[in-house]
């Protein structure tokens, strides 16, 4: 299993939207699923959203109702649609296994929410 590769980040104003993509050289899904994580400066990775291998999604409380995780099996890609972005969403976003594999962290994609 290779590293994950994230893309789609950028600078957006509060209330705006972004869609992040995640792919991998191996299967995007482990036997248990995958997750989106974010890391703000000086902090550890924190889970944002997870999806099981059966497609059941769960969300961290602060993003519930604003973020949506989805997948395209044919493209081996998972997406994170982020709406109504807020400054506190600013972080580097990563994808990884449902239980993160330290060897598979990619470079992430920077999301900055600011006027």
C-alpha positions in Angstrom: 0.0 0.0 0.0 1.4 3.3 -1.0 1.0 6.8 0.4 -2.1 8.7 0.0 -2.1 11.8 -2.2 -4.4 14.7 -1.3 -5.4 17.7 -3.5 -8.0 20.4 -3.9 -7.1 22.7 -1.0 -6.7 26.5 -1.3 -7.7 29.9 0.0 -11.4 30.5 0.4 -13.5 33.2 2.2 -15.7 32.3 5.1 -18.9 30.6 3.9 -17.2 29.3 0.8 -16.7 25.7 -0.4 -13.9 23.4 -1.4 -13.8 19.8 -2.6 -10.8 17.8 -1.6 -9.7 14.6 -3.3 -7.7 11.6 -2.1 -6.2 8.8 -4.0 -3.5 6.2 -3.5 -1.3 3.9 -5.6 -2.9 1.0 -3.7 -6.6 0.5 -2.8 -8.1 3.6 -1.3 -9.9 1.6 1.2 -8.4 -0.6 3.9 -10.5 -3.5 5.2 -12.2 -1.1 7.6 -12.4 2.0 5.5 -10.7 5.4 5.4 -10.7 8.8 7.0 -10.1 12.5 6.5 -7.9 14.2 9.1 -6.6 17.7 9.6 -3.7 19.2 11.4 -3.6 22.8 12.5 -0.2 24.3 13.4 1.2 22.9 16.6 -1.5 20.2 16.9 -1.7 16.5 16.1 -3.8 15.0 13.3 -7.5 15.1 14.2 -10.2 13.1 12.6 -12.7 15.1 10.5 -14.7 12.4 8.8 -14.6 8.6 8.3 -16.2 6.2 5.9 -16.3 2.5 6.5 -15.7 0.0 3.7 -19.4 -0.4 3.4 -19.9 3.3 2.9 -21.2 4.4 6.2 -19.9 7.9 7.1 -19.4 9.7 10.4 -18.3 13.2 11.1 -16.6 15.2 13.9 -19.2 17.3 15.6 -17.9 20.7 14.4 -18.2 19.7 10.7 -21.3 17.7 10.8 -23.9 19.1 8.4 -21.2 21.1 6.5 -18.8 18.4 5.2 -19.6 15.3 3.2 -17.4 12.4 2.4 -18.0 10.4 -0.7 -16.1 7.9 -2.9 -15.7 6.9 -6.5 -14.6 3.3 -6.6 -13.9 3.3 -10.3 -11.4 6.2 -9.8 -10.1 4.8 -6.5 -10.7 8.3 -5.1 -12.4 9.6 -2.0 -13.7 13.2 -1.8 -14.4 15.6 1.0 -16.9 18.3 0.1 -16.6 21.2 2.5 -19.3 23.8 2.6 -19.9 26.8 4.8 -16.2 26.9 5.6 -15.1 28.8 8.7 -11.7 30.2 9.8 -11.4 27.5 12.4 -11.4 24.9 9.5 -8.0 26.3 8.4 -5.5 23.3 8.5 -3.6 20.9 6.4 -6.0 18.1 5.4 -4.9 14.5 5.0 -6.5 11.2 4.2 -5.5 7.9 5.7 -6.9 4.6 6.8 -9.8 4.3 9.2 -7.2 3.7 11.9 -4.4 5.9 10.5 -1.3 4.1 9.3 1.7 6.3 10.1 3.6 5.0 7.1 0.9 6.2 4.7 0.6 9.9 5.6 1.0 12.0 2.5 1.8 15.7 2.2 -1.7 16.8 2.7 -3.4 19.8 1.1 -3.6 23.2 2.8 -7.0 24.7 3.4 -7.0 28.4 4.5 -10.3 30.1 5.3 -9.8 33.9 5.5 -11.1 37.2 4.3 
